Amino acid sequence: MPLDEDLRLIILEARPLMAFSLYTQTQADTLKRMRDEIEAIMDRWNDSAVHDWQRAYDFFWFWTLGAYEVLRTMDQHNSCFVPLVGAKVKVMKRQIAALRMPFAKQEFERGGGPIGGQNSVISVRNKSFRFRVAGTVFDVRDTMASVRDFLGSITRHDILSAIPVAPTSSD
């Protein structure tokens, strides 16, 4: 049964990435839940909470991989977005890619060779840990906030078309 047009518009106002892809919207929602969990863990930190530090690191590792894949998918179908949003997708993907490579492949982005300690925490400030990769410092809270703010800034009017889907075979 098709959705009533008014209901469809209400849904797209609340969850605009659905106009691009239901899966991308679902994955963006997952990133938000993971970010909330990571921040809750970091908010509880104290000097004796080594287990919590490890959980936050573990979840941030997964968050980084997921954020990159959401942005990569959006970038691969850049023409589905208005040009300004498409350009911002590229910039955001590049920023996350610099952190993702050491986490995912234990090497630098663009063939820069194997990493040393770049996926290790270099400091903790304001209950947030930080990484240094190729001279750039990534603060966990700031990194997650930049992706959240970017994805949250997209409106249904920024999406020109849905992601193209492959034809299905009839079995």
N, C-alpha and C positions, 0 to 999 in steps of 0.2 A: 504494500500500500504506500503510495507516494506521500511525502510529507507535505502538509499544508505550507504554502509559501511563507506565510507570516511566521510560522514555527521554524522553518528553515532559516529565515533571516535572523531570528532571535538566537538560534544555535550558532550561526556564523559570526554574529557579533561577539558572543562569549568565547568562541573557540575558532578564530578565523583561519587557522592553518588547515582546518577541515576542508576548506574550499580548494586547497592545494592537494592534500592527501590525508585521509583518515589516519593512516599509519604514522605520518609525520606528526600530526597533532597528538596522537597517543604517545609517541616517543618524546615529544616536547613536554607533555604532562608528566611522563616518567622522570625526565630530567629535573623537573620542578620538585617532585616528591623526593628524589635522591638528594637534591640540594638542601631541602628542608631537613632531612635526616642528618646530613653531614654537618650542617650548621648547629643542629640541636646537640650533636655529639661534641662539637668544638665548644659550645656554650657551657657544657658541663666539665670541661677539662680542669684538671688540677695536676700538681706535680706527681701524684701517685697513680694517675689514670693511664698507664701505659697501654692497657687493652683498648681504651677509648681512642687513643692516638692511632693505634693500628687500624681500628675500624674506620675511622675517618679517612685515613690514607687509602685503605682498600676501596671504600665507596667512591672516593674522589678519582681513583684510577678508573673505575667503571664509568663514572660520570664523564670523565674526559673522553673516553672512547665513544660513548653514546653521543655526546655533544658534537664531536667531530663528524660522526656518521649522519646526524640530522642535518648539519650544515653542508656536508658533502652532497647529500641527496638534493638539497635545495639548490646548491650551486650547479649541479649537473643539469638541472631543469630551470636554470636562471631565467629563461624567457617566460616562465609562468608568472613572474613578478614584475611590478613596475620597475623601470630602470634604477631608480634610487635604491630601492630595497635589494634588487639584484646585485648592485655594487657593494652594498653593505654586507650581504651574504658572503661575497668573496673575501672582503677584509676580515670579517669575523672568522671565517674558515681558516684563513692563513694564520691568524693569531692562535687559534686552538691547535692547528697542525704543528706549530713549533713545540708545543707541550706534549701533544699526542705521540709524536714519533719516539721520543725517549721512553715513554710509558709503554707503547705498543711493541716497538721493534728493538728497543735498547740501542738505538742509533740516532744520529742527528737527521733532521729534515734535509732533503735534497742531496743525499749521498755524502753527508759530512762525516761519515765514519762512526765507529762505535762510541758509545757514551762512557763516561767514567761514573760520576756520582750525580748526574743531572736529574735523575728521578728520585734523588734523596732530598729530604727536607734540609734547607740551609739555615732556616730560622723560624721562630714562632713569634708573632707580633699580634697583639689584640685578639688572642685566641684564634689565630689563623696561621696555618703554616705556609711557608714560602719555598719555592724552587727557583734555581737559576739555571737557565738553559741558553747556551750560546750568548751569554751576556745579558739576557733579559730575565728579570725577576717576575715570577708569577705568584701572586698572592691568591690563595684558594678562594677566599670570600670574594675578592674583587673579580677574579676570573669567572666564577659562577654568576655573579651579579651582572657582569657585562653580557653574558649570553642570555640570562633571564630578561634583562632590560631590552635587548635587541629583539628576541622572540616575542616579548610582550608588547613591543611597539608596532608590530605588524597588524594591520587591520584587514578586513575582508576586501577593502577597496585597493589594497596593495597587491592583491592576487588576481592576475589576469586570466589564468586558466588552471585547471587541475593538472596534476602530473599525468603525462601520457602513460597509458597502461598497455601492456603487451596483450595481443589477442589470446584468448584461451582456446585450447583444443577441446573438441567435444569427444569425450571418451564413451 
